Amino acid sequence: MLGGVVLNEMLLHQLIEEVKLLREEIRLLNLKIDGGNNLKKNLIKIEKSNQVSVQETQNNNIELNSQNAAINYIMSRKMMIKNYKTDVDDDIFMKLSNYLGNRYEYLRELYAVIKPSLSNGNSFFFNMQNKPQEVITYCTQFCSLLYKNAFLSNYSYKKSSRIITGAPQRIGRVINFFTGGWLENYISNIVISELHSKGINDFSFVQNCQLELPNGDNFEVDMLFIVKDVPIWIECKTGDYQRYISKYSDFRKRMGTTKENSLLIISDLQMGLSKNLSSTFDLTAMSLSEAKLYISELIENIQNKIPREEGA
């Protein structure tokens, strides 16, 4: 009798998760439909493979992106854009990114096993013995989604031993997804969703900007939003943030964004480190779990036009 109750609870939990997935798909479709016209105005449209001279690139950008405040802002800072993302990711990339981001506390250990397998070329093994039922449900469901959409070349789950085995595809877009693209997708979706939920259509953005600075150095910006003429610069890291944080801190002056509008979002930042890093470096660092609330409050402050001290 007890076994039947446990089984029923597991089935109920799985059904609830399926409903959540369906709701997420509907939400993404509604966002795509409702915000489609505005997003088309705000996205940058140019061929990634377009190889032209520096002067020609600058002229084309100015002409093609005269309505994109994010592009105009970057160019006003005397930086040349060499390449950038031309559109939001496909629905499946966004769906998987949101699934991982929304359930990261349950999936972080699985993700930590999958990610290194990309570089060593081996299959990954994830033992879920003694793991809570939520972890088992989310991990198996996530791997099933990855396998169904061919992000994994093979996948199996043995219920008796509670062990997941699999291997990720080693192609460009899938590798980019696992090495951090999912976090960029997830954060950009949070920002855009917050803007739409607050009725803000006066925004533009650009992602994955490869820049050339006046001194000839190269730099890549994960994303820049211009919301009601206020710039928000966001960098995302799934690891190894120690190597980059000083570089980002120094770059903030070049970007011209305020400290509170210069975000470094780190997926696995330990509890309590956000404040330490933010006080040490000239930007605002935070964990993934802190990002949604911070972004919501930041956008609300911009909407309410709370005065800022420039360069603070």
C-alpha positions as CSV (number, residue, x, y, z in Angstrom):
1,M,0.0,0.0,0.0
2,L,2.8,2.4,1.0
3,G,4.6,1.6,-2.3
4,G,1.5,2.5,-4.2
5,V,1.2,5.8,-2.4
6,V,4.9,6.6,-3.2
7,L,4.3,5.7,-6.9
8,N,1.3,7.9,-7.1
9,E,3.2,10.8,-5.6
10,M,6.0,10.3,-8.1
11,L,3.5,10.2,-11.0
12,L,1.8,13.3,-9.7
13,H,5.1,15.1,-9.4
14,Q,6.0,14.2,-13.0
15,L,2.6,15.4,-14.3
16,I,3.1,18.7,-12.5
17,E,6.4,19.1,-14.2
18,E,4.9,18.4,-17.6
19,V,2.3,21.1,-16.9
20,K,5.0,23.5,-16.0
21,L,6.8,22.8,-19.2
22,L,3.7,23.3,-21.2
23,R,3.0,26.6,-19.4
24,E,6.6,27.7,-20.2
25,E,6.2,26.9,-23.9
26,I,2.9,28.9,-23.9
27,R,4.6,31.8,-22.2
28,L,7.5,31.8,-24.7
29,L,5.0,31.7,-27.6
30,N,3.0,34.6,-26.1
31,L,6.2,36.6,-25.5
32,K,7.2,35.9,-29.1
33,I,3.8,37.0,-30.5
34,D,3.3,40.0,-28.2
35,G,6.8,41.3,-28.4
36,G,7.6,40.3,-31.9
37,N,7.1,43.7,-33.5
38,N,9.1,45.5,-30.8
39,L,11.8,42.9,-30.9
40,K,12.2,43.2,-34.6
41,K,12.8,46.9,-34.2
42,N,15.3,46.3,-31.4
43,L,17.4,43.4,-32.9
44,I,20.4,44.0,-35.1
45,K,20.0,42.5,-38.6
46,I,23.2,41.8,-40.5
47,E,24.9,38.7,-41.9
48,K,27.4,37.2,-39.4
49,S,29.6,36.1,-42.2
50,N,29.9,39.5,-43.8
51,Q,33.6,40.2,-44.2
52,V,34.3,43.8,-45.1
53,S,36.9,46.4,-44.4
54,V,36.8,48.4,-41.1
55,Q,35.5,51.5,-42.7
56,E,32.9,49.7,-44.6
57,T,31.7,47.8,-41.5
58,Q,31.4,51.1,-39.6
59,N,29.4,52.7,-42.4
60,N,27.1,49.7,-42.8
61,N,26.4,49.5,-39.0
62,I,25.6,53.2,-38.8
63,E,23.2,52.9,-41.8
64,L,21.5,49.6,-40.9
65,N,21.2,50.2,-37.2
66,S,20.2,53.8,-36.9
67,Q,17.1,52.7,-35.0
68,N,19.1,50.5,-32.6
69,A,20.0,52.6,-29.5
70,A,22.4,49.8,-28.2
71,I,24.5,49.9,-31.4
72,N,24.5,53.7,-31.4
73,Y,25.5,53.8,-27.8
74,I,28.5,51.4,-28.4
75,M,29.7,53.4,-31.4
76,S,29.4,56.6,-29.4
77,R,31.9,55.2,-27.0
78,K,34.4,55.0,-29.8
79,M,34.3,51.2,-30.1
80,M,33.9,49.4,-33.4
81,I,31.6,46.4,-33.7
82,K,33.2,43.5,-35.7
83,N,30.6,40.9,-35.2
84,Y,27.5,40.2,-33.1
85,K,24.4,38.1,-32.6
86,T,21.8,38.8,-35.2
87,D,18.7,37.3,-33.6
88,V,17.3,35.7,-30.5
89,D,18.0,32.0,-30.2
90,D,15.7,29.3,-31.6
91,D,12.8,28.2,-29.4
92,I,14.4,25.0,-28.4
93,F,17.6,26.7,-27.3
94,M,15.5,29.1,-25.2
95,K,13.3,26.4,-23.8
96,L,16.3,24.3,-22.7
97,S,18.0,27.4,-21.3
98,N,14.9,28.4,-19.3
99,Y,14.5,24.8,-18.0
100,L,18.1,24.7,-16.8
101,G,18.0,28.3,-15.4
102,N,14.7,27.9,-13.5
103,R,15.8,24.6,-11.9
104,Y,19.5,25.2,-11.6
105,E,19.7,24.5,-7.9
106,Y,18.5,20.9,-8.7
107,L,20.5,20.5,-11.9
108,R,23.8,22.2,-11.0
109,E,25.6,18.9,-10.1
110,L,24.4,17.2,-13.4
111,Y,25.6,20.3,-15.3
112,A,28.9,20.2,-13.6
113,V,29.3,16.6,-14.9
114,I,28.2,17.3,-18.5
115,K,30.3,20.4,-19.1
116,P,33.8,18.9,-18.7
117,S,32.8,16.0,-20.9
118,L,32.8,18.4,-23.9
119,S,36.5,18.9,-23.6
120,N,37.7,15.4,-22.6
121,G,35.6,13.6,-25.2
122,N,34.2,11.1,-22.8
123,S,30.7,10.1,-21.9
124,F,29.4,11.5,-18.6
125,F,28.1,9.5,-15.6
126,F,25.8,11.0,-12.9
127,N,25.0,8.9,-9.8
128,M,21.7,10.0,-8.2
129,Q,21.7,7.5,-5.3
130,N,20.5,9.2,-2.1
131,K,19.4,12.3,-4.1
132,P,16.0,13.9,-3.4
133,Q,13.2,12.9,-5.7
134,E,13.1,16.5,-7.2
135,V,16.7,16.1,-8.3
136,I,16.0,12.8,-10.0
137,T,12.9,14.0,-11.7
138,Y,14.4,17.2,-13.0
139,C,17.7,15.6,-14.1
140,T,16.0,12.7,-16.0
141,Q,13.5,15.1,-17.6
142,F,16.3,17.5,-18.6
143,C,18.4,14.8,-20.1
144,S,15.3,13.4,-22.0
145,L,14.7,16.9,-23.4
146,L,18.4,17.2,-24.4
147,Y,18.4,13.7,-26.0
148,K,15.0,14.3,-27.8
149,N,16.4,17.4,-29.4
150,A,19.8,15.8,-30.2
151,F,21.9,17.8,-27.8
152,L,23.0,14.4,-26.5
153,S,24.2,11.8,-28.9
154,N,23.3,9.1,-26.4
155,Y,21.5,8.9,-23.1
156,S,20.3,6.2,-20.7
157,Y,19.0,6.1,-17.2
158,K,19.0,3.0,-15.0
159,K,16.3,3.2,-12.4
160,S,17.7,0.4,-10.3
161,S,21.0,2.1,-9.8
162,R,19.8,5.7,-10.4
163,I,22.7,6.4,-12.8
164,I,22.5,8.6,-15.8
165,T,24.9,8.1,-18.7
166,G,25.2,10.2,-21.8
167,A,27.4,12.1,-24.2
168,P,26.9,15.6,-25.5
169,Q,27.0,16.4,-29.2
170,R,30.3,18.2,-30.1
171,I,29.0,20.7,-32.6
172,G,29.4,24.5,-32.3
173,R,26.0,25.6,-31.2
174,V,25.5,22.7,-28.7
175,I,29.0,23.3,-27.3
176,N,28.2,27.0,-26.9
177,F,25.0,26.1,-25.1
178,F,26.7,24.0,-22.5
179,T,29.7,26.3,-22.0
180,G,27.6,29.3,-21.1
181,G,25.2,30.1,-23.9
182,W,22.3,28.8,-21.8
183,L,23.0,31.4,-19.1
184,E,23.1,34.3,-21.6
185,N,19.8,33.1,-23.1
186,Y,18.2,32.7,-19.7
187,I,19.3,36.1,-18.5
188,S,18.3,37.9,-21.7
189,N,14.9,36.2,-21.4
190,I,14.5,37.5,-17.8
191,V,15.3,41.0,-18.8
192,I,12.9,41.0,-21.8
193,S,10.2,39.4,-19.8
194,E,10.6,42.0,-17.0
195,L,10.4,44.8,-19.6
196,H,7.2,43.4,-21.2
197,S,5.6,42.7,-17.8
198,K,6.2,46.4,-16.8
199,G,4.8,47.6,-20.1
200,I,8.2,49.0,-21.3
201,N,8.6,48.9,-25.1
202,D,11.2,51.7,-25.2
203,F,14.3,49.5,-25.3
204,S,16.9,48.0,-27.6
205,F,19.6,45.4,-27.1
206,V,22.5,43.6,-28.7
207,Q,24.3,40.4,-27.7
208,N,27.7,38.8,-28.2
209,C,29.3,41.9,-29.5
210,Q,32.9,41.4,-30.6
211,L,34.5,44.8,-30.3
212,E,37.7,46.5,-31.4
213,L,38.8,49.2,-29.1
214,P,40.6,52.4,-30.1
215,N,44.0,50.9,-29.0
216,G,43.4,47.8,-31.2
217,D,42.5,45.5,-28.3
218,N,39.5,43.1,-28.7
219,F,36.7,42.7,-26.3
220,E,33.4,40.8,-26.3
221,V,30.2,42.1,-24.6
222,D,27.6,39.5,-23.7
223,M,24.7,41.9,-23.8
224,L,23.8,45.5,-23.7
225,F,20.3,46.8,-23.1
226,I,19.3,50.4,-23.5
227,V,16.1,51.0,-21.5
228,K,14.6,54.5,-21.7
229,D,18.0,55.8,-22.7
230,V,19.6,54.1,-19.7
231,P,22.4,51.5,-20.6
232,I,22.5,48.1,-18.8
233,W,25.6,46.0,-19.4
234,I,25.5,42.3,-18.5
235,E,28.2,39.7,-18.5
236,C,27.5,36.0,-17.6
237,K,29.9,33.4,-16.3
238,T,29.4,29.7,-15.6
239,G,32.8,29.4,-14.1
240,D,36.4,30.8,-13.9
241,Y,35.0,34.3,-13.1
242,Q,38.2,35.1,-11.2
243,R,40.2,35.4,-14.5
244,Y,37.7,37.9,-15.9
245,I,36.3,40.1,-13.1
246,S,39.2,42.5,-13.0
247,K,39.0,43.0,-16.8
248,Y,35.3,43.7,-16.6
249,S,35.8,46.1,-13.8
250,D,38.3,48.1,-15.7
251,F,36.2,48.0,-18.8
252,R,33.2,49.6,-17.1
253,K,34.6,53.1,-17.6
254,R,34.9,52.4,-21.3
255,M,31.3,51.3,-21.4
256,G,30.2,54.4,-19.5
257,T,27.6,52.4,-17.4
258,T,27.0,53.0,-13.7
259,K,28.3,50.4,-11.3
260,E,24.8,49.2,-10.4
261,N,23.9,48.9,-14.1
262,S,27.0,46.8,-14.8
263,L,26.1,43.2,-13.9
264,L,28.4,40.2,-13.6
265,I,26.1,37.2,-13.1
266,I,27.9,34.0,-12.0
267,S,25.9,30.7,-12.0
268,D,27.8,29.1,-9.1
269,L,28.8,32.0,-6.9
270,Q,29.1,30.9,-3.3
271,M,26.7,32.4,-0.7
272,G,27.9,35.8,0.6
273,L,30.5,36.5,-2.1
274,S,28.3,38.9,-4.1
275,K,28.8,41.7,-1.6
276,N,32.5,41.0,-1.3
277,L,33.1,41.0,-5.0
278,S,30.9,44.1,-5.6
279,S,32.8,46.1,-2.9
280,T,36.2,45.0,-4.3
281,F,35.5,45.5,-8.0
282,D,33.9,48.3,-9.9
283,L,30.8,46.4,-11.0
284,T,27.9,44.6,-9.4
285,A,28.4,40.8,-9.0
286,M,25.7,38.4,-8.1
287,S,24.7,34.7,-8.2
288,L,22.1,33.3,-10.6
289,S,19.7,33.0,-7.7
290,E,20.0,36.7,-7.0
291,A,19.8,37.9,-10.6
292,K,16.0,37.8,-11.2
293,L,15.1,40.0,-8.2
294,Y,18.0,42.4,-8.9
295,I,17.0,42.8,-12.6
296,S,13.4,43.4,-11.7
297,E,14.2,46.1,-9.1
298,L,16.7,47.7,-11.5
299,I,14.2,48.0,-14.3
300,E,11.5,49.2,-11.9
301,N,13.9,52.0,-10.7
302,I,14.6,53.0,-14.3
303,Q,10.9,53.0,-15.0
304,N,10.4,55.3,-12.0
305,K,13.3,57.4,-13.2
306,I,15.1,57.4,-9.9
307,P,18.1,59.7,-10.2
308,R,21.5,58.0,-10.6
309,E,25.0,59.3,-9.9
310,E,26.8,58.9,-13.2
311,G,29.9,56.8,-12.8
312,A,29.0,55.7,-9.3
